[in-house]
């Protein structure tokens, strides 16, 4: 498993740390805004729906309509999938 955080506004990823919070801090320190950051996990040996897992404590934001560890907004999930496709898979 590889932990990742996406900045869906800037179109960048932070990849591979012990905690999603470490990647979140890295992006915040470099100009990202917290409301644009979403944590997820990649499973390089998996395919299809099992490749990306949307599960991170940094995603819990009831004020943003995201009450749990997942990513509930389909548009945000699509943005993350496109970033992974462009920056990691290609």
N, CA, C and O atoms as a DFTB+ gen file, in Angstrom:
360 C
 N C O
     1  1       0.834      -1.177       0.000
     2  2       0.000       0.000       0.000
     3  2       0.884       1.248       0.000
     4  3       1.891       1.318       0.704
     5  1       0.483       2.225      -0.803
     6  2       1.190       3.497      -0.890
     7  2       0.207       4.606      -0.533
     8  3      -0.829       4.761      -1.178
     9  1       0.540       5.370       0.496
    10  2      -0.319       6.487       0.901
    11  2      -0.076       7.677      -0.021
    12  3       1.057       7.959      -0.410
    13  1      -1.169       8.375      -0.363
    14  2      -1.096       9.517      -1.271
    15  2      -2.060      10.601      -0.805
    16  3      -3.059      10.326      -0.139
    17  1      -1.737      11.834      -1.170
    18  2      -2.655      12.960      -0.978
    19  2      -2.676      13.750      -2.270
    20  3      -1.635      14.085      -2.834
    21  1      -3.889      14.043      -2.727
    22  2      -4.076      14.816      -3.954
    23  2      -4.526      16.226      -3.616
    24  3      -5.355      16.431      -2.730
    25  1      -3.974      17.192      -4.328
    26  2      -4.502      18.553      -4.334
    27  2      -5.292      18.666      -5.629
    28  3      -4.718      18.823      -6.707
    29  1      -6.612      18.585      -5.514
    30  2      -7.448      18.533      -6.709
    31  2      -7.555      19.888      -7.404
    32  3      -7.945      19.950      -8.570
    33  1      -7.218      20.961      -6.717
    34  2      -7.241      22.285      -7.351
    35  2      -5.956      22.536      -8.141
    36  3      -6.007      22.991      -9.284
    37  1      -4.809      22.241      -7.535
    38  2      -3.528      22.471      -8.198
    39  2      -3.124      21.330      -9.133
    40  3      -2.227      21.490      -9.961
    41  1      -3.787      20.182      -8.997
    42  2      -3.481      19.051      -9.868
    43  2      -2.165      18.377      -9.562
    44  3      -1.443      17.967     -10.471
    45  1      -1.845      18.259      -8.262
    46  2      -0.590      17.628      -7.859
    47  2      -0.853      16.523      -6.837
    48  3      -1.909      16.479      -6.206
    49  1       0.124      15.638      -6.689
    50  2       0.057      14.547      -5.724
    51  2       1.293      14.554      -4.840
    52  3       2.387      14.901      -5.286
    53  1       1.109      14.167      -3.584
    54  2       2.213      13.826      -2.692
    55  2       2.075      12.324      -2.438
    56  3       0.976      11.829      -2.185
    57  1       3.187      11.611      -2.506
    58  2       3.134      10.149      -2.507
    59  2       4.168       9.561      -1.559
    60  3       5.308      10.022      -1.493
    61  1       3.745       8.527      -0.821
    62  2       4.627       7.639      -0.063
    63  2       5.194       8.255       1.211
    64  3       6.325       8.742       1.239
    65  1       4.393       8.221       2.246
    66  2       4.829       8.595       3.594
    67  2       4.165       7.637       4.575
    68  3       3.286       6.859       4.204
    69  1       4.591       7.704       5.810
    70  2       4.003       6.832       6.822
    71  2       2.544       7.183       7.081
    72  3       1.711       6.299       7.285
    73  1       2.240       8.483       7.072
    74  2       0.879       8.953       7.351
    75  2       0.401       9.899       6.257
    76  3       1.192      10.637       5.671
    77  1      -0.897       9.868       5.989
    78  2      -1.473      10.856       5.072
    79  2      -1.226      12.268       5.602
    80  3      -1.018      13.199       4.824
    81  1      -1.250      12.422       6.920
    82  2      -1.045      13.745       7.525
    83  2       0.336      14.312       7.194
    84  3       0.486      15.528       7.074
    85  1       1.341      13.454       7.045
    86  2       2.679      13.926       6.658
    87  2       2.657      14.506       5.245
    88  3       3.270      15.541       4.980
    89  1       1.952      13.836       4.350
    90  2       1.832      14.322       2.974
    91  2       0.986      15.592       2.917
    92  3       1.278      16.516       2.158
    93  1      -0.061      15.618       3.728
    94  2      -0.908      16.817       3.816
    95  2      -0.067      18.014       4.257
    96  3      -0.171      19.092       3.672
    97  1       0.758      17.834       5.276
    98  2       1.612      18.915       5.786
    99  2       2.580      19.388       4.703
   100  3       2.782      20.591       4.535
   101  1       3.173      18.460       3.975
   102  2       4.086      18.810       2.888
   103  2       3.389      19.709       1.862
   104  3       3.942      20.727       1.445
   105  1       2.191      19.334       1.465
   106  2       1.459      20.132       0.481
   107  2       1.031      21.479       1.053
   108  3       1.112      22.497       0.365
   109  1       0.577      21.495       2.302
   110  2       0.194      22.764       2.935
   111  2       1.384      23.711       3.023
   112  3       1.245      24.913       2.797
   113  1       2.547      23.173       3.348
   114  2       3.760      23.989       3.448
   115  2       4.214      24.532       2.094
   116  3       5.029      25.452       2.020
   117  1       3.674      23.950       1.031
   118  2       4.072      24.364      -0.314
   119  2       2.929      25.005      -1.097
   120  3       2.913      24.970      -2.327
   121  1       1.973      25.591      -0.373
   122  2       0.969      26.419      -1.014
   123  2      -0.401      25.820      -1.246
   124  3      -1.284      26.503      -1.766
   125  1      -0.607      24.577      -0.881
   126  2      -1.934      23.984      -1.049
   127  2      -2.881      24.480       0.031
   128  3      -2.453      24.926       1.096
   129  1      -4.163      24.396      -0.256
   130  2      -5.207      24.745       0.701
   131  2      -5.840      23.448       1.205
   132  3      -6.115      22.543       0.418
   133  1      -6.068      23.361       2.504
   134  2      -6.580      22.142       3.114
   135  2      -7.870      21.624       2.513
   136  3      -8.074      20.413       2.441
   137  1      -8.739      22.514       2.083
   138  2     -10.024      22.083       1.526
   139  2      -9.874      21.365       0.181
   140  3     -10.807      20.709      -0.283
   141  1      -8.711      21.490      -0.438
   142  2      -8.462      20.855      -1.734
   143  2      -7.693      19.543      -1.618
   144  3      -7.422      18.898      -2.630
   145  1      -7.339      19.141      -0.401
   146  2      -6.499      17.958      -0.191
   147  2      -7.331      16.749       0.210
   148  3      -8.196      16.829       1.082
   149  1      -7.050      15.631      -0.442
   150  2      -7.789      14.398      -0.193
   151  2      -6.816      13.229      -0.120
   152  3      -5.951      13.070      -0.982
   153  1      -6.970      12.409       0.927
   154  2      -6.093      11.264       1.120
   155  2      -6.675       9.982       0.549
   156  3      -7.886       9.764       0.566
   157  1      -5.786       9.142       0.046
   158  2      -6.191       7.851      -0.501
   159  2      -4.982       6.919      -0.497
   160  3      -3.855       7.342      -0.240
   161  1      -5.235       5.665      -0.782
   162  2      -4.182       4.651      -0.834
   163  2      -4.166       4.008      -2.211
   164  3      -5.211       3.816      -2.833
   165  1      -2.979       3.679      -2.677
   166  2      -2.826       2.927      -3.915
   167  2      -2.298       1.539      -3.583
   168  3      -1.452       1.371      -2.704
   169  1      -2.808       0.561      -4.296
   170  2      -2.354      -0.819      -4.168
   171  2      -1.780      -1.234      -5.522
   172  3      -2.515      -1.727      -6.377
   173  1      -0.479      -1.041      -5.725
   174  2       0.145      -1.257      -7.036
   175  2      -0.052      -2.656      -7.626
   176  3      -0.038      -2.815      -8.846
   177  1      -0.233      -3.655      -6.789
   178  2      -0.404      -5.021      -7.287
   179  2      -1.844      -5.343      -7.671
   180  3      -2.127      -6.430      -8.175
   181  1      -2.750      -4.403      -7.435
   182  2      -4.173      -4.628      -7.718
   183  2      -4.580      -3.958      -9.020
   184  3      -3.849      -3.131      -9.564
   185  1      -5.739      -4.321      -9.503
   186  2      -6.285      -3.763     -10.741
   187  2      -7.712      -3.261     -10.495
   188  3      -8.341      -3.614      -9.497
   189  1      -8.205      -2.444     -11.406
   190  2      -9.596      -1.997     -11.357
   191  2      -9.922      -1.224     -10.098
   192  3      -9.136      -0.394      -9.642
   193  1     -11.096      -1.507      -9.535
   194  2     -11.577      -0.789      -8.353
   195  2     -10.720      -1.022      -7.113
   196  3     -10.780      -0.233      -6.170
   197  1      -9.928      -2.083      -7.096
   198  2      -9.088      -2.387      -5.935
   199  2      -7.766      -1.621      -5.943
   200  3      -7.020      -1.672      -4.965
   201  1      -7.465      -0.914      -7.031
   202  2      -6.208      -0.175      -7.147
   203  2      -6.191       1.066      -6.255
   204  3      -5.164       1.379      -5.652
   205  1      -7.319       1.777      -6.165
   206  2      -7.415       2.989      -5.338
   207  2      -8.405       2.746      -4.213
   208  3      -9.510       2.250      -4.433
   209  1      -7.989       3.107      -2.996
   210  2      -8.862       3.032      -1.821
   211  2      -8.962       4.433      -1.227
   212  3      -7.949       5.043      -0.884
   213  1     -10.176       4.933      -1.110
   214  2     -10.404       6.263      -0.539
   215  2     -10.665       6.105       0.952
   216  3     -11.809       5.937       1.376
   217  1      -9.602       6.158       1.744
   218  2      -9.721       5.967       3.189
   219  2      -8.594       6.713       3.883
   220  3      -7.439       6.287       3.842
   221  1      -8.933       7.827       4.522
   222  2      -7.921       8.608       5.234
   223  2      -8.588       9.499       6.271
   224  3      -9.663      10.053       6.042
   225  1      -7.934       9.622       7.404
   226  2      -8.448      10.518       8.445
   227  2      -8.499      11.972       7.986
   228  3      -9.342      12.735       8.457
   229  1      -7.614      12.367       7.078
   230  2      -7.616      13.774       6.648
   231  2      -8.861      14.115       5.836
   232  3      -9.135      15.291       5.596
   233  1      -9.616      13.109       5.412
   234  2     -10.822      13.350       4.617
   235  2     -12.042      13.693       5.461
   236  3     -13.065      14.103       4.912
   237  1     -11.964      13.539       6.763
   238  2     -13.128      13.803       7.616
   239  2     -13.334      15.307       7.722
   240  3     -12.594      16.004       8.417
   241  1     -14.357      15.796       7.018
   242  2     -14.671      17.230       6.988
   243  2     -16.165      17.413       6.834
   244  3     -16.657      17.601       5.722
   245  1     -16.881      17.360       7.924
   246  2     -18.332      17.512       7.841
   247  2     -18.721      18.880       7.286
   248  3     -19.735      18.997       6.599
   249  1     -17.934      19.912       7.571
   250  2     -18.219      21.258       7.068
   251  2     -18.123      21.336       5.555
   252  3     -18.611      22.290       4.949
   253  1     -17.497      20.338       4.939
   254  2     -17.332      20.302       3.493
   255  2     -18.199      19.192       2.882
   256  3     -18.032      18.830       1.717
   257  1     -19.119      18.664       3.684
   258  2     -20.013      17.619       3.201
   259  2     -19.379      16.249       3.114
   260  3     -19.881      15.378       2.403
   261  1     -18.289      16.043       3.824
   262  2     -17.587      14.761       3.809
   263  2     -17.430      14.274       5.253
   264  3     -16.416      14.553       5.893
   265  1     -18.432      13.544       5.770
   266  2     -18.458      13.207       7.193
   267  2     -17.573      12.042       7.625
   268  3     -17.469      11.769       8.821
   269  1     -16.937      11.355       6.692
   270  2     -16.152      10.178       7.061
   271  2     -14.796      10.145       6.387
   272  3     -14.358      11.116       5.771
   273  1     -14.142       8.995       6.519
   274  2     -12.778       8.818       6.010
   275  2     -12.715       8.638       4.493
   276  3     -11.642       8.771       3.904
   277  1     -13.827       8.344       3.864
   278  2     -13.867       8.163       2.418
   279  2     -13.911       9.498       1.690
   280  3     -13.831      10.558       2.310
   281  1     -14.040       9.438       0.372
   282  2     -14.248      10.634      -0.450
   283  2     -15.627      10.452      -1.072
   284  3     -15.805       9.619      -1.961
   285  1     -16.601      11.231      -0.606
   286  2     -17.992      11.004      -0.965
   287  2     -18.447      11.752      -2.210
   288  3     -19.471      11.398      -2.795
   289  1     -17.724      12.762      -2.624
   290  2     -18.097      13.546      -3.802
   291  2     -17.557      12.856      -5.060
   292  3     -16.342      12.739      -5.223
   293  1     -18.446      12.400      -5.946
   294  2     -17.989      11.715      -7.159
   295  2     -17.064      12.573      -8.026
   296  3     -16.164      12.040      -8.675
   297  1     -17.269      13.875      -8.046
   298  2     -16.412      14.760      -8.848
   299  2     -14.989      14.788      -8.296
   300  3     -14.028      14.824      -9.064
   301  1     -14.850      14.771      -6.975
   302  2     -13.522      14.748      -6.354
   303  2     -12.847      13.414      -6.651
   304  3     -11.664      13.377      -6.989
   305  1     -13.589      12.326      -6.528
   306  2     -13.028      11.005      -6.834
   307  2     -12.551      10.945      -8.281
   308  3     -11.484      10.399      -8.565
   309  1     -13.334      11.501      -9.188
   310  2     -12.946      11.512     -10.600
   311  2     -11.674      12.337     -10.805
   312  3     -10.802      11.949     -11.582
   313  1     -11.570      13.467     -10.113
   314  2     -10.358      14.294     -10.208
   315  2      -9.133      13.528      -9.732
   316  3      -8.073      13.586     -10.356
   317  1      -9.283      12.811      -8.626
   318  2      -8.172      12.018      -8.094
   319  2      -7.778      10.925      -9.085
   320  3      -6.593      10.716      -9.344
   321  1      -8.764      10.236      -9.632
   322  2      -8.477       9.163     -10.589
   323  2      -7.744       9.697     -11.818
   324  3      -6.834       9.043     -12.328
   325  1      -8.130      10.872     -12.294
   326  2      -7.454      11.476     -13.450
   327  2      -6.017      11.865     -13.113
   328  3      -5.117      11.699     -13.937
   329  1      -5.798      12.384     -11.896
   330  2      -4.437      12.718     -11.471
   331  2      -3.565      11.470     -11.397
   332  3      -2.428      11.474     -11.867
   333  1      -4.093      10.412     -10.813
   334  2      -3.341       9.157     -10.711
   335  2      -3.021       8.631     -12.105
   336  3      -1.901       8.192     -12.369
   337  1      -3.991       8.676     -12.980
   338  2      -3.776       8.213     -14.360
   339  2      -2.666       9.022     -15.029
   340  3      -1.773       8.456     -15.660
   341  1      -2.726      10.341     -14.889
   342  2      -1.775      11.225     -15.574
   343  2      -0.383      11.207     -14.948
   344  3       0.620      11.203     -15.661
   345  1      -0.319      11.196     -13.611
   346  2       0.963      11.372     -12.930
   347  2       1.644      10.072     -12.499
   348  3       2.858      10.047     -12.294
   349  1       0.878       9.005     -12.361
   350  2       1.473       7.762     -11.864
   351  2       1.426       6.645     -12.901
   352  3       2.432       5.977     -13.136
   353  1       0.288       6.440     -13.511
   354  2       0.138       5.295     -14.410
   355  2       0.836       5.527     -15.744
   356  3       1.518       4.633     -16.246
   357  1       0.676       6.711     -16.326
   358  2       1.270       6.968     -17.649
   359  2       2.725       7.021     -17.534
   360  3       3.416       7.227     -18.532
